[in-house]
Amino acid sequence: MPVVRDLRVLLHLRDFRRLLAVRLLSQSADGVYQVALAAYVVFSPEKQASPAAIASAMAVLLLPYSLLGPFAGVLLDRWRRRQVLLHGNLLRAGLATGTALLVVARVPDWLFYVSALSVTAVNRFVLAGLSAALPRVIDSRERLVTANSLSPTAGTLAATAGGGLAFAVRLVTPAGPVADAVVVLLGAVLYLCAGLSALRMPVDLLGPDASAPRAGLRAALAATVRGLGDGLRHLARRRLAARALAAMTLMRFCYGALTITVLMLCRYAWSDTEAEGLALLGLAVSVSGAGFLAAAVVTPWAATRLGRPGWMLVCAGTAAVLAPALGLPFEPVPTLIAAFVLGLTTQGAKIATDTVVQATVDDGYRGRVFSLYDVLFNAAFVGAAGVAALMLPPDGRSAVLVVGVALLYALTALGLAGPYLRQKRQGCRST
C-alpha cells in the first residue's frame, strides 16, 4: 500500500524521526501536566472541588489555545523554530518545577493558576512550531499528507500515554500535596527531555528561511486580525462550511458540559476516596479515547455512504438520544457507555467538519478559517465548563443539564438536516 510505503520511508528519515521524538516527549509531558492539574484541583484530599474550580482549570488549559493560536504563526515566522522547541520546552520545565513548589507550599489557588496558565500558554507556540517545521524534514511533498496524519496522531497517543502514566503515579503515591507535586515534576522532567532532544537537530534546519521577506511585527499582527475578519466574511459565503462549524461548536459545547459532569460524579457520587475517584476518571477518559479511535475507523466508511452532512446528522442525532438514556441514571456503567458513544460521535463529527472545511473553503482563506475553527473549538469547551459550573450541584447529578445538552444535540441535528436533504435531492437528480 502506498501509505504504508510512505510511512516506512518517513521513519527512515533521520530529521523526521528527531522532530517526531520532540513531539512525542513534549505531548506526553502535556498529558502528564493536564492530569496533574485535574488531580490537584479535583482530587486532592484537602480540597473540596466545586464545578467553578473545575471550570477555572479548564480555562487555564484551553484559553491560551483560543487567544494565542491565531497569532503564534506570526512569531514563528520570525523565530528559528528549532530554538522555539528548545527554549519553549526548557521554559516549561522550569515553570512546571515552580508549579510543583507552589503545590507543596500550599499557596493560594490564584497563584497556582497563574503558574499553570504560563505553562500552557507556551504550549501553543511549541505545538505550532512542530507543525510549521514538519515540511522541512520531509523529502517530498507527496509524503507530507502521510506525515501530517502520522505526527499529530502519534502526539495524541503520547499525550494519552502520559496521562495514563500520571494517573498511575498519582495512585501509588501517598495522597496529599507531595503526590500532586511528584506528578507535576514528572511532567517537568519530560519537558526537559523534549527540549534537550531538540538539540539533536541543526539550529537552522527547521527554518524559517532568513531570506524570506517579512513585514514589521506590528503590521503582521494587525494583518492577522484583519485576516481573521476576512476569513469570517468568506465563511459567511460558504454556507455548508459555516453550518458544519456551527454544528461542531455546539457538539463540542455539549461534550464539554458532560465532561465536567463526569468529573464531579467520579469525585463525589461514585467513590468514597480520592484514589477511587481518580481511577474512575482515568477509566472514563480511556473509554472516551477508545471512542475517538473508533471514529477514525468508522468515519471514512460512514461519510462515504451517508455524505459528510449525513454522517454529522447521525452523530448529533445519536448523541441526542443516548446522552439522556445513558446519562440520567447517573450510574457508572451506563455513563461509561455514554463516554464511548460521545467520544465516537464528537470525533466523528469533527473529522467530517475538517473535511467539509477543506473541501468547500477557498485555499487562500483556508488557514484563516481553520484559525477561527481552533478558537471556536476551544472556547466552546471553556464556555461549557462555565455553564456547568452554574448548573451542577456538588455531586454532579443534574437532570436539567443532561436534558438541556440532549436538546442542544437535537437542535444541531435539525440544523444539519437541511444540507443532508439537499445533498440527497442533488444525488437523485444526478442519477
C-alpha positions in Angstrom: 0.0 0.0 0.0 1.3 3.5 -0.9 0.5 4.9 2.6 2.5 2.0 4.3 5.4 2.6 1.9 5.4 6.3 2.6 5.2 5.7 6.4 8.2 3.3 6.1 10.2 5.9 4.2 9.3 8.6 6.7 10.6 6.6 9.6 13.9 6.2 7.8 14.4 10.0 7.6 16.7 11.0 10.4 15.4 14.5 10.8 11.8 13.4 10.7 12.5 10.9 13.5 14.2 13.6 15.6 11.3 16.0 15.2 8.8 13.2 16.0 10.8 12.4 19.1 10.5 16.1 20.3 6.7 15.9 19.6 6.2 12.6 21.5 8.2 13.8 24.5 6.5 17.2 24.5 3.0 15.9 24.2 3.5 13.1 26.7 4.5 15.8 29.1 1.4 17.7 28.2 -0.7 14.7 29.1 1.1 14.3 32.5 0.6 18.0 33.3 -3.1 18.1 32.4 -3.7 15.1 34.7 -1.6 16.7 37.4 -3.7 19.9 37.1 -7.0 17.9 37.2 -5.8 15.8 40.2 -4.8 18.9 42.1 -8.0 20.8 41.5 -10.5 18.0 41.8 -9.0 15.0 43.7 -6.7 16.5 46.3 -7.9 15.3 49.8 -7.5 18.8 51.3 -9.7 20.4 48.6 -13.5 20.3 48.2 -13.5 20.9 44.4 -16.5 22.7 43.0 -17.7 22.9 39.4 -16.4 26.5 39.5 -12.9 25.3 40.4 -13.1 22.8 37.5 -14.2 25.5 35.1 -11.2 27.6 36.2 -8.9 24.6 35.5 -10.4 24.1 32.0 -9.9 27.8 31.2 -6.3 27.5 32.3 -5.8 24.5 30.0 -7.6 25.9 26.9 -7.8 29.7 26.9 -4.1 30.0 25.7 -5.1 28.0 22.6 -8.0 30.2 21.9 -6.4 33.5 22.5 -2.8 33.0 21.3 -3.4 30.5 18.5 -4.1 32.9 15.6 -1.0 34.9 16.5 1.5 32.2 17.1 2.3 31.8 13.4 3.3 35.5 13.2 6.1 35.0 15.7 7.1 31.5 14.4 7.8 33.1 11.1 10.4 35.3 12.8 12.0 33.0 15.3 14.2 29.9 14.5 11.8 27.0 15.1 14.5 24.7 16.5 15.1 27.4 19.1 11.4 27.6 19.8 11.3 23.9 20.5 14.4 24.0 22.7 13.7 27.1 24.7 9.9 26.6 24.9 10.3 23.1 26.4 13.1 24.3 28.8 10.9 27.2 29.9 8.0 24.9 30.5 10.3 22.5 32.5 11.3 25.5 34.7 7.7 26.7 35.1 6.4 23.3 35.9 9.1 22.9 38.6 7.9 26.2 40.0 4.3 25.0 40.0 5.4 21.9 41.9 7.0 24.0 44.6 3.8 26.1 44.8 1.7 23.0 45.3 4.0 21.8 48.2 3.9 25.3 49.7 0.1 25.3 49.6 -0.1 28.8 48.1 -3.4 30.5 47.3 -5.2 28.9 44.3 -4.9 32.1 42.1 -1.1 31.9 42.2 -1.2 28.2 41.3 -3.4 29.1 38.3 -1.1 31.8 37.1 1.8 29.4 37.1 -0.2 26.7 35.3 -1.5 29.2 32.8 2.1 30.2 31.9 3.0 26.6 31.2 0.0 26.0 28.9 0.5 29.4 27.1 4.0 28.3 26.0 2.5 25.1 24.7 0.7 26.9 21.9 4.0 28.0 20.4 5.6 24.6 20.8 2.8 22.7 19.0 2.5 25.3 16.3 6.3 25.2 15.8 6.2 21.4 15.4 3.5 21.7 12.7 5.3 24.6 10.9 8.6 22.7 10.9 7.3 19.4 9.5 7.7 20.2 5.8 11.4 20.9 6.5 12.1 17.3 7.4 10.2 15.6 4.6 11.9 14.5 1.4 8.9 15.0 -0.9 5.6 17.0 -1.0 3.8 13.8 -1.8 4.6 12.3 1.6 3.6 15.4 3.5 -0.1 14.1 3.8 1.1 10.9 5.4 3.4 12.9 7.7 0.6 15.2 8.7 -1.5 12.2 9.6 1.2 10.3 11.5 2.7 13.1 13.6 -0.5 14.6 15.3 -1.9 11.1 15.8 1.3 9.9 17.4 1.3 13.0 19.5 -2.3 12.4 20.7 -1.4 8.9 21.7 1.7 10.1 23.5 -0.4 12.6 25.4 -2.8 9.8 26.3 0.0 7.6 27.5 1.4 10.5 29.5 -1.9 11.0 31.1 -2.1 7.2 31.9 1.4 7.4 33.5 0.4 10.4 35.6 -2.8 8.5 36.8 -0.6 5.5 37.8 2.0 7.6 39.6 -0.7 9.6 41.4 -2.5 6.4 42.6 0.7 4.8 44.0 1.9 7.9 45.7 0.6 8.7 49.2 -2.3 11.2 48.9 -1.5 14.9 49.6 0.3 17.8 48.2 3.5 15.8 47.7 1.7 13.4 45.4 0.5 16.3 43.3 3.9 17.8 43.2 5.5 14.5 42.2 3.2 14.3 39.1 4.0 17.9 38.1 7.7 17.2 38.5 7.3 14.1 36.2 5.9 16.5 33.6 8.8 18.9 34.1 11.3 16.1 33.5 9.6 15.1 30.3 9.6 18.8 29.2 13.3 18.9 29.9 13.9 15.8 27.8 11.8 17.2 24.9 13.9 20.4 25.0 17.2 18.6 25.1 16.1 16.2 22.3 15.7 19.3 20.0 19.5 19.9 20.3 20.0 16.8 18.0 18.8 19.0 15.1 20.9 21.8 13.5 19.8 25.2 14.6 18.7 26.4 11.1 17.2 23.0 10.0 13.6 23.9 10.8 13.5 27.4 9.3 12.2 29.9 8.7 14.3 31.0 5.7 16.3 34.0 6.6 15.9 35.4 3.1 12.1 35.4 3.3 10.5 38.9 3.2 8.8 39.9 6.5 6.6 42.8 7.4 7.1 44.6 10.6 5.8 42.9 13.7 3.0 45.4 14.4 1.9 45.3 10.7 1.9 41.4 10.8 -0.2 41.3 14.0 -2.7 43.8 12.5 -2.8 41.8 9.3 -3.6 38.7 11.4 -6.6 40.4 12.9 -7.8 41.6 9.5 -7.2 38.1 8.2 -9.5 36.6 10.8 -12.2 39.1 9.7 -11.6 38.2 6.1 -11.9 34.5 7.0 -15.2 35.1 8.8 -16.7 37.0 5.8 -15.5 34.3 3.4 -17.1 31.7 5.7 -20.4 33.5 5.6 -20.4 32.9 1.8 -19.7 29.2 2.3 -23.0 28.1 3.9 -22.1 24.4 4.2 -18.8 25.1 5.9 -20.4 27.7 8.2 -23.2 25.3 9.2 -20.7 22.5 9.8 -18.6 24.7 12.0 -21.6 25.9 14.0 -22.7 22.3 14.5 -19.3 21.2 15.6 -19.1 24.1 18.1 -22.4 23.1 19.6 -21.4 19.5 19.9 -18.1 20.4 21.5 -20.0 22.6 24.0 -22.2 19.6 24.8 -19.2 17.3 25.2 -17.5 19.8 27.5 -20.6 20.1 29.7 -20.9 16.3 30.1 -17.2 16.0 30.7 -17.5 18.3 33.8 -20.5 16.3 34.9 -18.5 13.1 34.8 -15.6 14.7 36.7 -18.0 15.6 39.5 -19.6 12.2 39.5 -16.2 10.5 39.8 -15.2 12.8 42.6 -18.3 12.8 44.8 -21.0 10.4 43.6 -19.3 7.2 42.7 -16.3 7.0 45.1 -15.6 7.1 48.8 -11.9 8.0 48.4 -10.0 10.3 46.1 -7.9 7.4 44.8 -11.0 5.5 43.8 -12.5 8.6 42.1 -9.2 9.3 40.2 -9.2 5.7 39.0 -12.8 6.0 37.7 -11.9 9.2 35.9 -9.0 7.5 34.3 -11.3 4.7 33.1 -13.8 7.3 31.7 -11.0 9.1 29.8 -9.7 5.8 28.4 -13.2 4.7 27.3 -13.9 8.1 25.6 -10.5 7.9 23.9 -11.5 4.5 22.6 -14.5 6.2 21.1 -12.2 8.7 19.4 -10.2 5.9 17.9 -13.3 4.1 16.7 -14.4 7.3 15.0 -11.2 7.3 13.0 -12.1 3.9 11.7 -15.8 4.3 11.2 -16.0 7.9 9.8 -14.4 7.3 6.3 -16.8 4.4 5.7 -19.9 6.2 7.1 -19.2 9.6 5.4 -18.8 7.8 2.0 -22.2 6.2 2.3 -24.1 9.0 4.0 -22.2 12.0 2.9 -20.4 14.3 5.3 -23.6 16.2 6.4 -25.4 12.9 6.7 -22.8 11.4 9.0 -22.8 14.6 11.1 -26.6 14.3 11.4 -26.3 10.7 12.5 -23.7 11.7 15.1 -25.7 14.5 16.6 -29.0 12.5 16.5 -27.4 9.5 18.2 -26.0 11.7 20.9 -29.4 13.4 21.4 -31.0 10.0 22.1 -28.3 8.2 24.0 -27.0 11.1 26.2 -30.2 11.2 28.4 -30.9 7.5 28.0 -27.5 6.5 29.4 -26.7 9.6 31.5 -29.9 10.2 33.5 -29.4 7.1 35.7 -26.1 8.7 36.9 -24.6 5.3 37.3 -21.0 4.3 36.3 -21.7 1.6 33.7 -24.3 3.5 31.6 -22.2 6.6 31.9 -19.0 4.8 30.7 -21.0 3.5 27.7 -22.1 7.1 27.0 -18.5 8.2 27.2 -17.6 5.8 24.4 -20.6 6.8 22.3 -20.0 10.6 22.8 -16.3 10.1 22.1 -17.2 8.4 18.8 -19.9 10.9 17.7 -17.9 14.0 18.7 -14.7 12.9 17.0 -16.7 11.6 14.0 -18.4 14.9 13.6 -15.0 16.7 13.9 -13.4 14.6 11.2 -16.4 15.3 8.9 -16.2 19.1 9.7 -12.5 19.2 8.9 -13.2 17.6 5.6 -16.1 19.9 4.8 -14.0 23.0 5.5 -11.1 21.7 3.5 -13.3 20.9 0.5 -15.5 24.0 0.4 -13.3 26.9 1.6 -11.0 28.5 -1.0 -7.4 27.7 -0.5 -6.4 31.3 0.0 -8.7 31.5 3.1 -8.3 28.0 4.5 -5.7 28.9 7.1 -7.7 31.8 8.4 -10.9 29.8 8.6 -9.0 27.0 10.5 -7.7 29.6 12.9 -11.3 30.6 13.6 -12.2 26.9 13.9 -9.5 26.5 16.5 -10.8 29.4 18.5 -14.4 28.2 18.4 -13.4 24.6 19.3 -11.6 25.5 22.5 -13.8 28.4 23.5 -16.8 26.1 23.3 -15.3 23.8 25.8 -14.4 26.6 28.2 -17.9 28.1 27.8 -19.4 24.7 28.6 -17.3 24.4 31.8 -18.6 27.8 32.8 -22.2 26.9 32.2 -21.8 23.6 34.0 -20.3 25.5 37.0 -23.5 27.4 37.3 -25.9 24.4 36.9 -24.2 21.4 38.6 -24.8 20.5 42.2 -21.7 19.3 44.1 -22.2 15.6 43.3 -22.7 16.2 39.6 -26.3 14.9 39.4 -28.2 17.4 37.3 -31.0 16.1 35.2 -31.6 19.6 33.9 -28.1 19.8 32.4 -28.3 16.4 30.8 -31.7 17.1 29.2 -30.5 20.6 28.1 -27.5 19.0 26.4 -29.7 16.5 24.7 -31.9 19.3 23.4 -28.8 21.1 22.0 -27.8 17.9 20.3 -31.3 17.6 18.8 -31.2 21.2 17.6 -27.9 20.5 16.0 -29.3 17.5 14.2 -32.2 19.6 12.9 -29.8 22.2 11.6 -27.9 19.6 9.7 -31.0 18.0 8.2 -31.2 20.8 5.6 -27.8 20.2 4.0 -28.4 16.4 4.1 -31.7 16.6 2.4 -30.3 19.0 -0.3 -27.5 16.5 -0.9 -30.0 13.6 -1.3 -32.1 15.6 -3.7 -29.0 16.5 -5.8 -28.0 12.9 -5.8 -31.4 11.8 -7.0 -31.3 14.4 -9.9 -27.9 13.2 -11.0 -29.0 9.5 -11.2 
